[in-house]
Amino acid sequence: MISAGISNGLRLIGTALRARGAHTIAVESYGLPAHWQLLDGAGLRTRPLPFDERGTNPEQLTDEPAVLVTPAHQFPMGLPLRHDRQPIGALQGLDPDHVVYLGTASKSLAPGLRLAWLILPPSLAEEVSKAKGAVDTCGVLDQLTLAEFITSGAHDRHVRAARLRYRRRRDNLVEALARHAPDVHVTGIAAGFHAVLSLPPGTEQSVVQAAAWQGLALHPLSSYRHDQAQVDPLDALVVGYGTPSDHAWAGAVEALCRVLP
């Protein structure tokens, strides 16, 4: 099923689960608050699961009918690998009768396309289709253009080139931090478009403010932590390296290094 972005897809799934009588859905301790808000808007409470060095721990699952997790590369904590080896298989492939896979063109192409897709278990397809209703929110021309881009092989070539470009940016960022901020521990760099920079306790907000004075927008890790998460708070930054244009990249890295303790 095609949806108008991941947000629209999550809203549809949340509506279908609520119609089944669900009241709570398990989520990760660290994630995107916007996703939790979408589920809340569908009438579902979110309950965070514990998080450790191996990622989200499902052992405390009780009677929740579903769990929302980020695929392939956990956001924002950064597990597991993707840049440095072949992409791992999707969880949906292990149990297609019970796993919904949401994919999007936002990162590989552009968020403005508002194109995402839901691979649904047969048992849920009709209910999600009913939640979507008769109104198609995705432009047909956009869908056909993307389909041609994929089938022609152009999308695959674009992704390969982008992977190399972002890997170079990541390496450049890590090298700069090693030279100018050797006490800052960098994690989450094996994949994705961001890194997590650990900070001394109590310095997160001051570093974010100092970066703002430098014209650099940084996100504290605390802004991605569920307010009910049972985890020890960490002072850290979530630093994206996909956004700055090439001509602004060097200046952004220099500004970052200046504000780090």
C-alpha positions in Angstrom: 0.0 0.0 0.0 1.2 3.5 -0.9 0.9 6.3 1.7 1.7 10.0 1.9 4.9 9.5 3.9 5.8 7.5 7.0 3.6 9.7 9.1 0.5 8.9 7.1 1.4 5.2 7.1 1.8 5.2 10.9 -1.5 7.0 11.3 -3.2 4.3 9.2 -1.7 1.5 11.2 -2.6 3.1 14.5 -6.2 3.6 13.4 -6.4 -0.1 12.3 -5.0 -1.3 15.6 -7.2 0.9 17.6 -10.2 -0.4 15.7 -9.1 -3.9 16.7 -9.4 -2.9 20.4 -5.7 -2.1 21.0 -5.0 0.5 23.7 -1.2 0.4 24.1 1.7 -0.1 21.8 5.4 -0.7 22.8 8.0 1.6 21.4 11.8 2.2 21.8 13.1 4.3 24.6 14.8 6.5 22.1 13.1 7.4 18.9 11.1 10.2 17.1 8.5 11.9 19.4 6.5 12.7 16.2 5.9 9.0 15.7 4.7 8.6 19.3 2.4 11.6 18.9 0.9 10.1 15.8 0.0 6.9 17.7 -1.3 8.9 20.6 -3.5 10.8 18.1 -4.9 7.4 17.0 -5.9 6.6 20.6 -2.9 4.4 21.5 -0.7 4.9 24.6 3.0 4.2 24.0 5.1 2.3 26.5 8.9 2.4 26.1 11.0 -0.8 26.3 14.4 -0.9 28.0 17.5 -0.1 25.9 21.0 -1.4 26.3 24.2 -1.8 24.3 22.6 -4.3 22.0 19.6 -2.1 21.3 15.9 -2.4 22.3 15.3 -5.2 24.8 11.9 -6.9 24.2 12.0 -9.1 27.4 9.6 -6.7 29.2 6.8 -7.1 26.6 3.5 -7.9 28.3 0.2 -7.7 26.5 1.0 -5.1 23.9 -0.4 -6.1 20.5 2.4 -4.4 18.6 5.9 -2.9 18.8 7.2 0.0 16.8 10.9 -0.2 16.0 13.2 1.5 13.5 14.4 -0.9 10.8 18.0 -1.6 9.9 19.6 1.4 11.7 18.1 2.5 15.1 17.5 6.1 15.3 19.0 7.9 17.1 21.3 5.5 18.9 22.8 4.0 15.7 22.6 0.2 15.6 23.4 -1.9 13.6 25.6 -1.6 10.5 24.8 -0.5 6.9 27.5 1.7 5.3 30.3 -0.8 6.0 28.7 -4.0 4.8 25.8 -5.2 2.8 22.4 -4.1 4.1 20.9 -6.5 6.6 17.6 -8.2 5.8 14.3 -6.6 6.9 12.6 -8.1 10.0 9.5 -8.3 7.8 11.1 -11.1 5.8 11.4 -13.3 8.8 7.7 -13.2 9.7 5.6 -11.6 6.9 2.4 -12.7 8.5 3.0 -10.5 11.6 5.3 -7.7 10.6 4.5 -4.4 8.9 7.4 -2.9 7.0 7.2 0.9 6.3 9.6 2.3 3.7 10.1 5.8 2.4 11.8 7.8 -0.3 12.5 10.7 2.1 16.1 9.9 2.8 17.1 8.3 -0.5 15.5 11.1 -2.6 13.6 13.9 -1.0 11.1 14.3 1.9 9.0 16.6 -0.2 7.9 13.6 -2.3 5.7 12.4 0.5 5.9 8.9 -0.8 6.1 5.8 1.5 5.0 2.2 1.3 3.5 -0.3 3.7 4.2 -4.0 3.3 1.2 -5.5 5.2 0.4 -8.9 6.6 -2.6 -10.2 4.7 -4.6 -10.2 8.0 -4.2 -6.5 8.3 -4.4 -5.3 4.7 -8.2 -4.9 4.6 -8.3 -3.0 7.9 -5.6 -0.6 6.9 -7.2 -0.1 3.5 -10.5 0.8 5.3 -8.6 3.3 7.5 -7.2 4.9 4.4 -10.6 5.2 2.9 -11.4 6.2 -0.7 -9.2 9.3 -0.8 -5.8 8.6 -2.3 -3.3 11.2 -0.9 -0.4 10.3 -3.2 0.0 11.8 -6.7 -0.1 9.2 -9.4 2.5 10.9 -11.5 4.9 10.9 -8.5 4.3 7.2 -8.0 4.9 6.4 -11.7 8.0 8.5 -11.9 9.5 6.8 -8.8 8.5 3.4 -10.3 10.4 4.2 -13.5 13.3 5.5 -11.5 13.6 2.2 -9.7 13.0 -0.2 -12.6 15.5 1.6 -14.8 18.3 1.1 -12.3 18.8 4.9 -11.8 17.6 4.7 -8.2 20.1 2.0 -7.4 23.0 4.0 -9.0 21.9 7.1 -7.0 21.8 5.2 -3.7 25.3 3.7 -4.3 26.7 7.1 -5.1 25.0 8.7 -2.1 26.3 5.9 0.2 29.9 6.7 -0.9 29.4 10.4 -0.4 28.0 10.1 3.1 30.6 7.6 4.1 33.3 10.1 3.1 31.5 12.8 5.1 31.2 10.5 8.1 34.9 9.7 8.0 35.8 13.4 7.7 33.6 14.2 10.7 35.2 11.4 12.8 38.7 12.5 11.8 38.0 16.1 12.7 36.6 15.1 16.1 39.6 12.9 16.8 41.9 15.9 16.2 40.0 18.7 17.9 37.8 17.0 20.5 39.5 13.7 21.4 37.6 13.4 24.7 34.3 13.2 22.8 33.2 9.6 22.2 31.5 9.0 18.9 28.9 6.2 18.3 26.2 5.4 15.8 28.5 6.0 12.9 28.2 2.6 11.1 25.2 3.6 9.1 22.5 6.3 8.5 23.1 10.0 8.3 24.0 11.0 11.8 26.4 10.3 14.7 25.9 10.4 18.5 28.5 12.4 20.4 28.7 11.7 24.1 29.3 14.7 26.4 30.3 15.2 30.0 27.3 15.1 32.4 25.4 18.3 32.6 26.8 19.9 29.4 24.2 18.9 26.8 22.1 22.1 26.9 25.0 24.5 27.1 26.7 22.9 24.1 23.4 23.1 22.1 23.1 26.8 23.0 26.8 27.5 22.1 26.2 25.8 18.7 23.2 28.0 18.1 25.3 31.1 18.6 27.6 29.7 16.0 24.7 29.3 13.6 24.8 25.6 13.9 21.6 23.6 14.7 22.2 20.6 16.9 19.8 18.2 18.6 20.3 17.0 22.2 19.8 13.3 22.6 17.3 14.0 25.4 14.9 15.4 22.8 14.6 11.8 21.5 14.1 10.1 24.8 10.6 8.9 25.7 9.4 10.7 28.8 8.5 7.4 30.5 11.7 5.6 29.5 13.4 3.7 32.3 17.0 4.4 31.2 19.8 6.4 32.7 19.8 9.8 31.0 22.9 10.4 28.7 24.3 13.8 27.8 24.9 13.6 24.1 24.3 15.3 20.7 22.7 13.8 17.6 24.7 15.3 14.8 23.4 14.9 11.2 25.9 15.0 8.4 23.5 14.7 5.5 22.1 18.2 5.5 24.9 20.8 5.0 25.7 21.5 1.4 29.1 20.7 0.1 30.3 24.3 0.2 29.1 24.7 3.9 30.4 21.3 5.1 33.9 22.3 6.2 32.6 25.4 8.1 29.9 23.4 9.9 32.5 20.8 11.1 34.8 23.6 12.3 31.9 25.3 14.2 31.0 22.0 15.8 34.5 21.4 17.0 34.6 24.9 18.5 31.6 24.3 20.8 32.5 20.9 22.0 34.0 20.6 25.6 
